[in-house]
Each structure stands twice: as C-alpha cells, then as structure tokens.
Amino acid sequence: MRSVSVEDPVIKEAAEHALKGLNDRSNSLVPYELRQVMTAHAEATDEHTNFDLHIKVARGAKEEEMKAELHRTAEGKWSLKHTGPM
C-alpha cells in the first residue's frame, strides 16, 4: 500500500464512509464525530481500491483513535471491511 495525503478528496470521502459505518454499528445515542484523518494508505487494482485509515474520532467529550479498512469498487460503491481501536 502506498501513503496518500490525508487532504486528498477521496481520503476525506473514505473517512466519512468509515464514520457512517461506525455510527451505524454503534448502539450509542451520541454519534461519533470525525476529528482528524491521521494517516491514509491505498492500494488500487483494476476492479477496486483498498484503503487503510488511521482516524481520530470523538463521541461526546471522549476522543479515540481508530483504524478503518474500506473497499471501493471501480463503480464507486463503498464497503467498510473493519473498524477498531488502534
């Protein structure tokens, strides 16, 4: 995987999909908020791109660093493969 700028629009889109996935899987009434994309890596093939993100999120006053693995098809469909603490 190659390092990608955290300012890249595709990385920002990936981070938003990761955040949505975190919130969809959470039972909390307080949603996660994205604070920062710390690092990003991507690997592209003809059919899809895999992304590994290190993100900082907050839920209420508590901040956490999480890793997220996402997959985007050539057609632009996103899927969240894994999220978890760093």
C-alpha positions as CSV (number, residue, x, y, z in Angstrom):
1,M,0.0,0.0,0.0
2,R,1.1,3.5,-0.7
3,S,0.8,6.5,1.5
4,V,-1.8,9.0,0.4
5,S,-2.3,12.7,1.5
6,V,-4.9,13.0,4.2
7,E,-6.1,16.1,2.3
8,D,-7.0,14.1,-0.8
9,P,-10.7,14.3,-1.5
10,V,-11.0,10.5,-1.9
11,I,-9.5,10.0,1.5
12,K,-11.9,12.5,3.0
13,E,-14.8,10.6,1.4
14,A,-13.4,7.3,2.7
15,A,-13.2,8.8,6.2
16,E,-16.9,9.9,6.0
17,H,-17.9,6.4,5.0
18,A,-15.8,4.9,7.9
19,L,-17.6,7.4,10.3
20,K,-21.0,6.4,8.9
21,G,-20.2,2.7,9.4
22,L,-19.0,3.4,13.0
23,N,-22.3,5.2,13.8
24,D,-24.4,2.5,12.0
25,R,-22.8,-0.2,14.2
26,S,-23.0,1.7,17.4
27,N,-25.8,1.4,20.0
28,S,-25.0,4.8,21.5
29,L,-27.4,7.7,21.2
30,V,-24.3,10.0,20.9
31,P,-22.8,9.7,17.4
32,Y,-19.1,9.6,16.6
33,E,-17.7,12.8,15.0
34,L,-14.6,12.8,12.8
35,R,-11.8,15.0,14.3
36,Q,-8.9,14.2,12.0
37,V,-7.5,11.7,9.5
38,M,-4.1,10.9,10.9
39,T,-2.7,8.7,8.1
40,A,-4.0,7.1,4.9
41,H,-2.8,4.3,2.7
42,A,-4.4,3.0,-0.6
43,E,-3.8,0.1,-3.0
44,A,-5.6,0.1,-6.4
45,T,-6.3,-2.7,-8.8
46,D,-8.4,-2.6,-12.0
47,E,-11.5,-3.6,-10.1
48,H,-11.3,-1.9,-6.7
49,T,-9.2,0.2,-4.3
50,N,-8.5,-0.7,-0.7
51,F,-8.0,2.0,1.9
52,D,-6.4,1.8,5.4
53,L,-7.1,4.8,7.5
54,H,-6.0,5.9,11.0
55,I,-8.6,8.4,12.2
56,K,-9.3,10.4,15.4
57,V,-13.0,10.4,16.4
58,A,-14.9,11.8,19.3
59,R,-18.1,10.8,21.0
60,G,-19.1,13.4,23.4
61,A,-16.0,14.5,25.3
62,K,-14.2,11.2,24.7
63,E,-11.7,11.1,21.8
64,E,-10.4,7.8,20.4
65,E,-8.0,6.8,17.6
66,M,-9.4,4.1,15.3
67,K,-8.3,2.2,12.3
68,A,-10.6,1.6,9.4
69,E,-10.3,-0.7,6.4
70,L,-12.5,0.2,3.4
71,H,-13.0,-1.1,-0.1
72,R,-14.3,1.0,-3.1
73,T,-15.3,-0.6,-6.4
74,A,-14.4,0.9,-9.7
75,E,-18.1,2.0,-9.9
76,G,-17.6,4.0,-6.7
77,K,-19.5,1.7,-4.3
78,W,-18.0,1.8,-0.7
79,S,-17.9,-1.0,1.9
80,L,-16.5,-0.9,5.3
81,K,-14.5,-4.0,6.0
82,H,-13.2,-3.4,9.5
83,T,-13.0,-0.7,12.2
84,G,-11.4,-0.9,15.6
85,P,-9.2,0.8,18.1
86,M,-5.6,1.5,17.3
